[in-house]
């Protein structure tokens, strides 16, 4: 059984690496989303009714988070010179980053409130833990390979 997990996480790592190395196409993004969904489903154990209500809402939340992150990355990306020449440039960057974090927080809070309307609060917490576990598994698979 452990061998299957190792292969699963190796595949997960490869999919994550490919998607982060190149611009994400819809197919690649869908693959990562499918792996994440499978991982969360295994951890949370949704009922059929909960699954039908949860995933559209979860995907909507992630689309909004992606949109605010994309807006930030349009201005601050790999081509950005982070050796700011003026305090104003540095201040603008810090404010943009804080604004991004604030928007992410607001989206998460809004959707966690929506999730609590369709799921028991324990399962909402389980989803959050599963998201963190998913990230940790990716990091561990990178370290071990």
C-alpha positions as CSV (number, residue, x, y, z in Angstrom):
1,X,0.0,0.0,0.0
2,X,2.8,2.4,0.8
3,X,4.2,1.8,-2.6
4,X,1.0,3.0,-4.2
5,X,1.1,6.2,-2.1
6,X,4.7,6.8,-3.2
7,X,3.7,6.5,-6.8
8,X,0.7,8.6,-6.3
9,X,2.7,11.4,-4.8
10,X,5.5,11.1,-7.4
11,X,2.8,11.5,-10.1
12,X,1.4,14.4,-8.0
13,X,4.8,16.0,-7.8
14,X,5.5,15.7,-11.5
15,X,2.1,17.2,-12.3
16,X,2.7,20.0,-9.9
17,X,6.3,20.6,-11.3
18,X,5.1,20.7,-14.9
19,X,2.3,23.1,-14.1
20,X,4.5,25.4,-12.1
21,X,7.4,25.3,-14.6
22,X,5.3,26.3,-17.6
23,X,2.3,28.4,-18.0
24,X,-0.7,26.4,-16.9
25,X,-2.9,25.2,-19.6
26,X,-6.4,24.2,-18.9
27,X,-5.6,20.5,-19.2
28,X,-2.7,20.7,-16.8
29,X,-4.7,22.8,-14.3
30,X,-7.5,20.3,-14.5
31,X,-5.1,17.4,-13.8
32,X,-3.8,19.2,-10.6
33,X,-7.4,20.0,-9.6
34,X,-8.4,16.4,-10.1
35,X,-5.5,15.2,-7.9
36,X,-6.4,17.7,-5.2
37,X,-10.1,16.8,-5.4
38,X,-9.2,13.1,-5.0
39,X,-7.0,13.8,-2.1
40,X,-9.6,16.0,-0.3
41,X,-12.4,13.5,-1.0
42,X,-10.3,10.7,0.6
43,X,-9.5,12.8,3.7
44,X,-13.0,14.3,4.2
45,X,-15.3,11.5,3.3
46,X,-18.2,13.6,1.9
47,X,-21.7,12.2,1.4
48,X,-23.0,12.3,-2.2
49,X,-25.2,15.3,-1.3
50,X,-22.3,17.1,0.3
51,X,-20.1,16.4,-2.7
52,X,-22.6,17.8,-5.1
53,X,-23.0,21.0,-3.1
54,X,-19.3,21.5,-2.1
55,X,-17.3,21.1,-5.3
56,X,-18.9,23.8,-7.4
57,X,-18.5,26.2,-4.5
58,X,-14.9,25.2,-3.8
59,X,-14.0,25.6,-7.5
60,X,-15.7,29.0,-7.6
61,X,-13.6,30.0,-4.6
62,X,-10.4,28.8,-6.2
63,X,-11.3,30.7,-9.4
64,X,-11.6,33.9,-7.4
65,X,-8.3,33.3,-5.6
66,X,-6.6,32.6,-8.9
67,X,-8.0,35.8,-10.4
68,X,-6.6,38.0,-7.6
69,X,-3.3,36.3,-7.7
70,X,-3.1,36.7,-11.4
71,X,-3.8,40.4,-11.1
72,X,-0.9,40.7,-8.6
73,X,1.4,38.6,-10.9
74,X,0.7,40.9,-13.8
75,X,2.6,43.6,-12.1
76,X,5.0,41.6,-10.0
77,X,6.4,38.6,-11.8
78,X,9.7,37.0,-12.7
79,X,10.6,40.0,-14.9
80,X,10.2,42.4,-11.9
81,X,13.4,44.0,-10.5
82,X,13.0,43.5,-6.8
83,X,16.0,45.7,-6.1
84,X,13.7,48.7,-5.7
85,X,15.4,51.9,-6.5
86,X,13.1,54.1,-4.4
87,X,11.3,53.8,-1.2
88,X,8.1,54.5,-3.2
89,X,8.6,51.4,-5.4
90,X,9.3,49.3,-2.3
91,X,6.2,50.7,-0.6
92,X,4.0,50.1,-3.6
93,X,5.2,46.5,-3.7
94,X,4.5,45.9,0.0
95,X,1.1,47.5,-0.3
96,X,0.2,45.4,-3.3
97,X,1.3,42.3,-1.5
98,X,-0.7,43.2,1.6
99,X,-3.7,44.0,-0.6
100,X,-3.4,40.5,-2.2
101,X,-3.2,38.8,1.2
102,X,-6.3,40.8,2.4
103,X,-8.3,39.8,-0.7
104,X,-7.3,36.2,-0.3
105,X,-8.4,36.4,3.4
106,X,-11.7,37.9,2.5
107,X,-12.4,35.3,-0.2
108,X,-11.5,32.5,2.1
109,X,-13.6,33.9,5.0
110,X,-16.6,34.4,2.7
111,X,-16.4,30.9,1.3
112,X,-15.8,29.2,4.6
113,X,-19.0,30.8,5.8
114,X,-20.7,29.4,2.6
115,X,-19.2,26.0,3.2
116,X,-20.6,26.0,6.8
117,X,-24.1,26.3,5.3
118,X,-23.7,23.1,3.3
119,X,-21.3,21.1,5.5
120,X,-20.9,20.3,9.1
121,X,-18.3,22.6,10.6
122,X,-16.0,19.7,11.3
123,X,-15.9,18.8,7.6
124,X,-15.1,22.4,6.7
125,X,-12.1,22.2,9.1
126,X,-11.2,18.8,7.6
127,X,-11.2,20.4,4.1
128,X,-8.7,23.0,5.3
129,X,-6.5,20.4,6.9
130,X,-6.7,18.3,3.7
131,X,-5.6,21.3,1.7
132,X,-2.6,21.7,3.9
133,X,-1.8,18.0,3.9
134,X,-1.9,18.0,0.1
135,X,0.7,20.8,0.0
136,X,2.9,19.0,2.6
137,X,2.7,15.8,0.5
138,X,3.9,17.6,-2.6
139,X,6.8,19.2,-0.6
140,X,7.7,15.8,0.9
141,X,7.6,14.1,-2.5
142,X,10.0,16.8,-3.8
143,X,12.4,16.3,-0.9
144,X,12.4,12.5,-1.2
145,X,13.0,12.4,-5.0
